[in-house]
Amino acid sequence: MTKDEVPLIVVDAANVVGSRPDGWWRDRAGAARRLLTQLTSLKEHLEQPTDVVVVLEGAAKSAVAEETDPDDLRVVSADGSGDDAIVGVVAAAAAQDSGRSITVVTADRGLRDRVEALGAVTVGPRWLLDRIGP
């Protein structure tokens, strides 16, 4: 399987974190760190090798020092809008291989429309949370 044949999952971290009323707003960086830790188990619950990109924005960006790859995750710190960064990741992946399977995890309707126009499919935060635990 070549790199381009490996499916890609792009995670809207703010949207996923915000889908659970667990006090995340008191410590956005801590909530993002918890999500990154949980995401290390995601690949165990998928049917095939998959690339995972997590986009952090705002205060959550301090969860990691810089753009890093902790435990097989690629973390992108958005310079501005997280949605724009997600669209950029999807557009770059689609341009590299228009046949690559790209899934974006978000409940944001506007973002869903933007990435679906680029050929990605979307799933809600529950899809991801069901795979990585509580």
C-alpha positions as CSV (number, residue, x, y, z in Angstrom):
1,M,0.0,0.0,0.0
2,T,1.5,3.3,-1.0
3,K,1.3,6.5,1.1
4,D,-1.4,7.9,-1.2
5,E,-3.6,4.7,-0.8
6,V,-3.6,5.1,3.0
7,P,-6.8,6.8,4.1
8,L,-6.6,10.1,5.9
9,I,-8.6,11.3,8.9
10,V,-8.6,15.0,9.7
11,V,-9.8,15.8,13.2
12,D,-11.4,19.2,14.1
13,A,-10.1,19.1,17.6
14,A,-12.0,22.2,18.8
15,N,-15.3,20.7,17.6
16,V,-14.6,17.2,19.1
17,V,-13.5,18.7,22.4
18,G,-16.5,21.0,22.4
19,S,-18.9,18.2,21.9
20,R,-18.5,17.0,25.5
21,P,-19.6,19.3,28.3
22,D,-16.8,18.2,30.6
23,G,-15.4,21.6,31.6
24,W,-13.0,21.8,28.7
25,W,-13.5,25.6,28.5
26,R,-11.6,26.0,31.8
27,D,-8.5,24.4,30.3
28,R,-8.5,24.3,26.5
29,A,-4.9,23.2,26.3
30,G,-5.5,20.4,28.8
31,A,-8.6,19.3,26.9
32,A,-6.6,19.2,23.7
33,R,-3.8,17.2,25.4
34,R,-6.4,14.7,26.6
35,L,-7.8,14.3,23.1
36,L,-4.3,13.8,21.7
37,T,-3.6,11.1,24.3
38,Q,-6.9,9.4,23.5
39,L,-6.2,9.6,19.7
40,T,-3.1,7.4,20.2
41,S,-5.5,4.4,20.4
42,L,-7.5,5.3,17.3
43,K,-5.4,3.3,14.9
44,E,-6.1,0.1,16.9
45,H,-9.8,0.5,16.2
46,L,-9.6,1.1,12.4
47,E,-9.7,-1.6,9.8
48,Q,-6.5,-0.6,7.9
49,P,-3.5,1.7,8.4
50,T,-4.6,5.3,8.4
51,D,-2.9,8.7,8.6
52,V,-4.4,11.0,11.2
53,V,-4.1,14.8,11.3
54,V,-5.3,16.8,14.3
55,V,-5.9,20.5,13.8
56,L,-5.6,22.7,16.9
57,E,-6.5,26.4,17.1
58,G,-6.5,29.2,19.7
59,A,-5.5,28.4,23.3
60,A,-5.5,24.7,22.5
61,K,-2.4,25.1,20.4
62,S,-0.3,25.3,23.6
63,A,-1.1,21.6,24.0
64,V,2.0,21.0,21.9
65,A,5.0,23.1,21.5
66,E,5.1,23.3,17.7
67,E,3.8,21.3,14.7
68,T,4.7,17.8,15.9
69,D,3.9,14.1,15.3
70,P,3.2,12.6,18.7
71,D,2.6,8.8,18.5
72,D,1.8,8.6,14.8
73,L,-0.4,11.7,14.8
74,R,0.3,14.8,12.8
75,V,-0.6,17.8,14.8
76,V,-1.2,21.1,12.9
77,S,-1.4,24.3,14.8
78,A,-3.6,26.7,12.9
79,D,-2.2,30.1,12.3
80,G,-5.7,31.6,12.2
81,S,-8.9,29.8,11.7
82,G,-8.9,26.1,12.5
83,D,-11.5,25.6,9.7
84,D,-9.2,27.2,7.2
85,A,-6.4,25.0,8.3
86,I,-8.5,21.9,8.0
87,V,-9.6,22.9,4.5
88,G,-5.9,23.5,3.6
89,V,-5.0,20.0,4.9
90,V,-7.8,18.4,2.9
91,A,-7.1,20.4,-0.3
92,A,-3.4,19.5,-0.2
93,A,-4.2,15.8,0.3
94,A,-6.8,15.8,-2.5
95,A,-4.4,17.6,-4.8
96,Q,-1.7,15.1,-4.1
97,D,-4.0,12.2,-4.8
98,S,-7.6,12.9,-5.9
99,G,-8.6,9.3,-5.2
100,R,-7.4,9.2,-1.6
101,S,-10.1,8.5,1.0
102,I,-10.3,11.6,3.3
103,T,-12.6,11.8,6.3
104,V,-13.1,14.9,8.3
105,V,-14.4,14.6,11.9
106,T,-16.5,17.7,12.7
107,A,-20.1,18.7,13.3
108,D,-19.6,22.2,11.9
109,R,-22.0,22.4,9.0
110,G,-20.1,25.2,7.2
111,L,-16.8,23.2,7.4
112,R,-18.6,20.0,6.3
113,D,-19.8,21.8,3.1
114,R,-16.3,23.2,2.4
115,V,-14.4,19.8,2.7
116,E,-17.2,17.8,1.0
117,A,-16.7,20.1,-2.0
118,L,-13.1,18.9,-2.1
119,G,-14.1,15.3,-2.1
120,A,-13.9,14.5,1.6
121,V,-16.5,12.7,3.6
122,T,-17.5,13.9,7.0
123,V,-18.5,12.2,10.3
124,G,-19.5,13.7,13.6
125,P,-17.5,13.7,16.8
126,R,-19.5,10.7,18.1
127,W,-18.0,8.5,15.4
128,L,-14.5,9.4,16.7
129,L,-15.4,9.3,20.4
130,D,-17.0,5.8,20.1
131,R,-13.6,4.6,18.8
132,I,-11.3,6.2,21.4
133,G,-13.2,5.8,24.6
134,P,-14.8,8.1,27.1
